[in-house]
Amino acid sequence: MAKVNVSLDAELVVEVMVLAGVGDPQDAVELVVRDYIARGHRTEARASTQDDARREADARPQDQG
């Protein structure tokens, strides 16, 4: 996998290290990025499930009672 170098504010990286409980700056930032991506995928999956349920409800015949 290709690597990218990014410059970040030292205070920001230290905060991430403390919150992630990781002693290596590279690992701490990577964990945060991976978590962000995973959350995005979970949100997309939930939204897709909700959209599917709405489409099914809209497709059902309405009772004219």
BELVEN-V701063 format. One line per field, one symbol per residue. phi: phi as a letter, one per 30 degrees, with the letter a starting at -180 (. if undefined). A space follows every 50 residues. Layout:
phi=???
//
This chain:
phi=.dcbcbcbdeddddddddddibdceddddddddddedddddddddddddd ddddddddddddddg
//
